């Protein structure tokens, strides 16, 4: 998501230097930004909270999330207000926030912003319920839905094609499974049913990928899941570890279907016209599929029932039509770009 906002900022003016205050050097490189660190943020002219769901809590470990969110997100806004620095909150999801301190601090943050745009009606409803002025909130859509394949640089498209060359004679299905400590029985069932389905459909090639940069040599839980699937399926599958955002988007652009447990992998797949099957851990994810009229493609992992994956995959494979995002949703997503440019025009 930050990569997309960075592109929009550079489209406005290539002379603007973008600072990612809390990003590591490795993440800066992966995202395509050149500057990080809080000292550089302090001397910057303004702050943009880019799209994402970080103003809505997960289903588990809420206290841990609340503490992390305060230091990782809200504190930058507090600093901005103290320094008289204008800030905008654009394309975010919000709510629920049950921690009273974090909720009240979030309300102050939103009410103090020069621009507030949320990605769905539920986010708007939560913010108004908590105390954010309704007339301050612009209803948009997820910013990633403004993307299409033309936004992906040609070099990264070619890189993705080369990486996926071993599966050239197969229909490519992307697999992106993330681990969660809850609903482990359903997670195992989903993974096992995928493997069984793959063995019965040798014409399919499975592209198993991750969406975060692992700075260590120790496999993460998500990477262990991916490795298990690929090792079991052999030459019918490839493992594509995350390297950078554009490479991941290039890979997704080559797929026919994406199966994922995470929201933004599903969103960019939809934006690129792919069939998506979503089995999310997070309570915020079904909002998106409801918004675009694809509720039947999203089943929370907690509600997973035996045989569902095979049924949905067969349905997706039988559907030869390319998914087209409703034009009003696309325009609402593009409004995020216009808001970014309006903000920069006034304050940079």
PELIN-V297751 format. One record per residue. PHI is phi in radians with two decimals (999 if undefined). OMEGA is omega in degrees with one decimal (* if undefined). NEAR is the number of other ideal C-beta (glycine too) atoms within 10 Angstrom. Layout:
PHI_OMEGA_NEAR + PHI_OMEGA_NEAR
//
This chain:
999_179.8_20 + -1.10_177.6_20 + -1.04_179.6_19 + -1.15_178.1_23 + -1.09_177.4_22 + -1.06_177.9_18 + -1.08_-180.0_16 + -1.09_179.3_20 + -1.14_179.3_22 + -1.20_174.0_13 + -1.10_179.0_11 + -1.23_178.0_17 + -2.79_179.5_11 + -1.24_-178.2_7 + -1.52_179.4_7 + -1.35_174.0_13 + -1.63_-178.4_11 + -1.71_179.6_18 + -1.85_172.5_19 + -1.87_-167.8_19 + -0.98_-171.2_18 + -1.91_-178.0_14 + -1.38_174.2_17 + -1.30_177.6_12 + -1.05_-179.4_10 + -1.14_179.0_12 + -1.18_175.9_17 + -1.03_179.9_18 + -1.12_-179.2_14 + -1.10_-177.7_21 + -1.40_-179.4_21 + 1.77_176.9_16 + -1.72_-175.0_18 + -1.91_-170.7_11 + -2.23_173.4_14 + -2.45_176.8_19 + 1.84_-179.4_14 + -1.11_179.2_12 + -0.99_179.0_9 + -1.24_175.2_13 + -1.13_-176.5_19 + -1.02_-177.4_13 + -1.65_178.2_9 + -1.32_-175.9_17 + -1.45_-175.1_11 + -2.78_-176.9_15 + -2.32_173.0_23 + -2.10_168.2_23 + -1.42_-177.8_25 + -1.39_-176.6_22 + -0.93_-179.4_29 + 2.75_-176.5_20 + -1.78_-170.5_23 + -1.35_171.8_17 + -1.76_175.2_26 + -2.34_-172.8_21 + -1.34_174.4_23 + -1.34_-178.8_15 + -1.38_-177.7_16 + -2.30_177.0_13 + 0.92_-173.6_13 + -1.17_-179.7_15 + -1.11_178.6_11 + -1.05_178.7_10 + -1.09_-177.5_18 + -1.09_-180.0_18 + -1.14_-179.6_13 + -1.11_-176.8_12 + -1.16_178.4_20 + -1.03_-176.0_16 + -1.34_-174.8_10 + -1.50_-173.9_13 + -2.13_-173.6_20 + -1.19_-176.2_20 + -1.07_177.4_15 + -1.10_176.8_19 + -1.19_177.1_21 + -1.07_177.2_14 + -1.03_-178.2_16 + -1.07_-179.9_21 + -1.13_179.6_16 + -1.13_-178.3_8 + -1.55_-177.2_12 + 1.20_-176.8_6 + -1.59_178.1_18 + -1.17_178.7_18 + -2.51_179.6_20 + -2.24_177.3_22 + -2.10_-166.8_27 + -2.24_172.3_27 + 1.36_-175.1_31 + -1.62_167.5_27 + -1.75_-177.6_23 + -2.50_176.4_26 + 1.38_-5.4_25 + -1.34_173.6_17 + -2.33_-174.5_23 + -1.55_178.4_11 + -1.22_-172.0_18 + -1.09_-179.0_9 + -1.07_-179.3_12 + -1.16_179.5_21 + -1.10_-179.6_19 + -1.13_178.6_13 + -1.16_178.5_19 + -1.15_178.1_26 + -1.06_178.2_16 + -1.10_179.1_15 + -1.07_-178.0_22 + -1.16_-178.9_23 + -1.18_180.0_13 + -1.60_-177.0_16 + -1.36_176.3_23 + -1.29_177.6_15 + -2.40_173.2_20 + -2.27_175.5_24 + -2.34_-179.7_26 + -1.98_-169.5_28 + -1.66_179.0_30 + -2.78_-176.6_23 + -1.14_179.8_12 + -1.07_177.8_20 + -1.10_177.5_23 + -1.06_-178.5_21 + -1.09_178.7_15 + -1.07_-176.2_21 + -1.14_178.3_26 + -1.12_177.8_15 + -1.05_-177.9_11 + -1.38_177.6_16 + 2.22_175.7_13 + -1.38_-179.1_22 + -1.09_-174.9_12 + -1.08_-177.3_9 + -1.25_177.8_7 + -1.54_-170.4_15 + -1.65_174.0_20 + -1.74_178.3_16 + -1.55_179.3_13 + -2.03_172.6_29 + -2.45_180.0_28 + -1.04_-174.4_31 + -1.05_-178.0_29 + -1.11_179.3_27 + -1.26_175.8_27 + -1.38_-175.9_25 + -1.40_166.8_23 + -2.44_-172.9_13 + -1.09_179.5_14 + -1.18_179.1_7 + -1.31_-177.8_15 + -1.42_179.6_20 + -0.97_-176.0_14 + -0.98_-178.6_9 + -1.10_-179.8_11 + -1.35_174.0_19 + -1.10_-179.5_18 + -1.16_177.2_11 + -1.06_179.7_17 + -1.11_178.7_23 + -1.03_180.0_14 + -1.14_-179.8_9 + -1.11_-175.8_18 + -1.64_-176.7_19 + -0.94_178.7_9 + -1.06_-179.7_12 + -1.90_-172.9_19 + -1.02_-176.9_10 + -1.61_-177.4_7 + -2.19_171.1_19 + -1.32_-170.9_14 + -1.63_177.8_20 + -2.07_178.9_27 + -1.47_178.8_23 + -2.17_-179.5_24 + -2.39_-178.3_23 + -1.90_175.7_24 + -1.98_-177.4_21 + -1.49_173.3_14 + -2.46_-176.6_20 + -1.26_178.1_10 + -1.70_175.5_13 + 0.95_-175.8_19 + -1.21_177.6_11 + -1.11_179.0_9 + -1.17_177.9_21 + -1.09_179.2_21 + -1.10_179.0_11 + -1.09_178.6_18 + -1.06_-179.3_20 + -1.13_-179.3_17 + -1.17_178.9_13 + -1.20_175.0_17 + -1.08_-179.0_23 + -1.08_179.6_14 + -1.14_178.1_12 + -1.11_-179.2_17 + -1.06_-178.9_20 + -1.11_-179.3_11 + -1.57_-176.1_8 + -2.29_-176.0_18 + -1.17_177.5_9 + -1.37_178.9_9 + -1.72_172.7_20 + -2.04_-172.8_23 + -1.88_-179.8_24 + -1.80_-174.7_24 + -1.74_-172.3_24 + -2.37_175.5_24 + -2.03_-174.5_21 + -2.22_177.2_17 + -2.51_-178.5_15 + -1.56_178.3_16 + -1.68_-175.9_14 + -1.40_-176.5_10 + -1.98_175.6_6 + -1.58_-179.4_5 + -1.59_-179.1_8 + -1.12_174.0_13 + -1.35_177.4_15 + -1.05_179.4_12 + -1.14_-179.9_21 + -1.18_177.1_18 + -1.13_176.4_12 + -1.06_-178.5_22 + -1.06_-179.4_24 + -1.07_-179.9_14 + -1.06_-179.1_14 + -1.11_-176.5_20 + -1.17_179.6_19 + -1.13_179.8_10 + -1.26_-175.5_15 + -1.54_176.5_19 + 1.11_-174.7_7 + -1.24_178.1_10 + -1.45_-175.2_18 + -2.46_174.5_24 + -2.23_172.6_20 + -1.80_179.0_16 + -2.05_178.2_19 + -1.23_-178.8_19 + -1.12_174.8_17 + -2.06_177.6_16 + -2.84_-174.1_18 + -1.14_-176.0_21 + -1.16_177.0_21 + -1.14_178.0_21 + -1.05_178.7_26 + -1.16_175.9_24 + -1.07_177.8_25 + -1.11_-179.3_25 + -1.06_-179.4_25 + -1.13_-179.5_21 + -1.60_-175.0_19 + -1.52_169.4_23 + -1.62_-176.6_16 + -2.41_171.9_20 + -2.08_173.8_26 + -1.96_-172.7_26 + -2.54_173.7_25 + -1.84_-173.5_24 + -2.07_-173.0_19 + -1.15_-168.8_24 + -1.28_172.2_17 + -1.13_175.8_23 + -1.13_-177.7_27 + -1.11_-178.7_27 + -1.20_175.8_25 + -1.13_176.6_26 + -1.08_-179.6_26 + -1.04_-179.4_26 + -1.58_173.6_24 + 1.40_-177.8_14 + -1.69_169.3_22 + -1.23_-178.0_23 + -2.24_170.9_24 + -2.07_-173.4_22 + -1.99_177.0_26 + -2.27_-167.2_26 + -1.34_169.6_23 + -1.49_-168.4_22 + -1.58_-177.5_21 + -1.21_-178.0_15 + -1.35_-170.3_22 + -1.12_-179.2_24 + -1.01_178.0_17 + -0.98_-176.9_21 + -1.10_-177.0_26 + -1.20_173.1_21 + -1.15_-177.6_14 + -1.06_-177.1_19 + -1.75_176.4_19 + 1.31_-179.7_11 + -2.10_-178.5_18 + -1.01_-177.8_11 + -1.25_178.5_10 + -1.76_-176.8_19 + -2.25_176.9_20 + -2.23_177.5_21 + -0.90_-176.5_18 + -1.02_179.0_23 + -1.15_-178.4_14 + -1.83_-176.7_10 + -1.14_178.6_18 + -2.13_-177.1_10 + -0.96_175.8_10 + 1.53_-174.9_11 + -1.15_-178.3_17 + -1.05_-179.8_22 + -1.06_178.8_15 + -1.07_-178.1_10 + -1.24_177.9_19 + -1.12_177.7_21 + -1.07_178.1_12 + -1.12_179.8_13 + -1.18_179.7_19 + -1.21_178.7_16 + -1.30_-178.6_7 + -1.48_-176.9_11 + -1.59_-179.5_5 + -1.40_173.8_7 + -1.34_-179.4_10 + -1.16_176.6_17 + -2.04_179.5_9 + -1.18_176.9_20 + -0.93_-173.5_13 + -1.07_179.9_8 + -1.18_177.3_9 + -1.23_178.0_19 + -1.05_-180.0_17 + -1.14_177.9_15 + -1.12_177.1_23 + -1.18_178.8_23 + -1.15_177.7_16 + -1.09_175.6_20 + -1.04_178.7_27 + -1.11_178.8_21 + -1.07_179.5_15 + -1.17_175.9_22 + -1.03_-178.7_24 + -1.15_177.5_15 + -1.08_179.8_16 + -1.11_-179.6_22 + -1.13_-179.1_18 + -1.06_-177.1_10 + -1.51_-168.2_12 + -2.07_179.3_16 + -1.92_*_14
//
